[in-house]
Amino acid sequence: MSFQGYRRQDGSVGIRNYVGIISTVSCANDVTWWISQEVKGSVPFVHGQGCAQTRPDLDQVTRTLISLGWNPNLAGVLIVSLGCESVLADQIAAGIAKSGKPVEMVVIQKVGGAKAAVTQGSSLAQAMVAKASKLRREEFADSELVLGVKCGASDTTSGLAANPAAGATCDLLIDNGGTCIFGETTEFIGAEHILVRRAATHQVAEKIMNVVARTEKRAIAMGFDMRGGQPTTGNIAGGLTTIEEKSLGAIVKGGSRPIQEVYEYGERPQGKGLFIVDTPGREPEFLTALAAAGAQVIVFTTGLGAPQGFPFIPVIKVTANPATYERLPDHLDMLVSLSEHTDFAETGHVLYQEIIEVASGKQTKAEILNYGNFPNIFTIGPVI
Amino acid sequence: MKQEAVILNPRDNVATALCNLKAGNILQVRVGERKLEIKLRAQVPFGHKLSLAQMAPGSPIIKYGEVIGTSTETIQLGDYVHVHNVASARGRGDLAKVMK
């Protein structure tokens, strides 16, 4: 199968063609936002990090911002910096420029404040949009697709039907030579023995065990039963009793193919196939990890109705809860049938078709609503 | 007839309700080759679980053919199974605190 996409200089293929306005630090978010509102064809990336953090977190933020800039759905990037933040804006801009795409920068403290930064930044972004808009979609094989999968606001229907459908879609894409990325390490807890069996090598198996142990240790270190946090209050209301139950239902969304590698938060997987990115499952941080990993499109299964999209990634919302589908027509793209007789291979094909259409330009509900403008970057240590 | 509950693996000792089930309802379910008739002892909402067996406290709760937790009290056939009578074995910082 093939889709219509945009060719990028590094060999990747975009399915959207935006200019990304990327904030380096929370203090530059307002200017970033204003520029994105002034320039049609641009999208913002704002977050709560970038300063007064320990080295591992600053490195993680830097790595993530560079990887986001590489995402093939962006034709060019404008970096918005305050000027005195801990992360280095020049380093981020240079890291993104290695992708071959145009990168510009505006520094608020240098140009004379917010108003001046918006004026200068908007001019730079306008020029980049004008140039990007000349690019035409071309036909590409589906092996160029990088699909991210996510579940959120889950209830028991997620594990029974929506996640198995997403898993069948992942299997199809992998078999066609494409790439799938999943994660949400917290939701491996209690199901890690199943994932380990699918690890391509012993090293990958060990990494899976290690990231799960690391995540569980962080939760235990707080000294409380994590239930209520995971599974969330909403999950429990939806019938999920323990993290083990949630995890067993969650991991099936990654399908059944071998797991090639486990990556750190903000890293970009190399090669094709099925990959894990180590990250907690919360939406603002996890969707960012998928975007940083190079996903052009995301399938997001939900039971209770999660609204989030992402500024430059189409997010396809899938549910198996018919009441949720009826109640939230603005948010949900697809309903999967829920019974003992559901043929997930067939449902997987239907979802695959939808992905191909969305890749070629069909808008998702979250894109039409413009919902999901406030992502974040996952950090480990304290704010200092 | 509309399916009222689903059992995912023959090893499971809980089923998931596919509609809102009332106390006193009688369900006919199939667990592998076995046919079970279950009288519900409590209301079980859509998507929530009901017991397929009598279980002593400390018994493993099995769904998807895997252990999802441990019973914290005696669970009867047809009981509602959720956070009130099942504990998780994972992410238990509270237990780590007691051990200190």
Interface residues (C-beta under 8 A of the other chain):
Chain A: D155 T156 T157 G159 L160 I189 G190 A191 I194 E216 A219 I220 A221 M222 G223 F224 D225 M226 R227 Q230 I236 G238 G239 T241 T242 I243 E244 E245 L248 G249 G303 N321 A323 L338 S339 E340
Chain B: Q3 V6 L8 T16 A17 L18 P45 F46 G47 H48 K49 I61 K63 Y64 E66 V67 I68 G69 V81 H82 V83 V86 A87 S88 A89 R90 G91 R92 G93 D94 L95 A96 K97
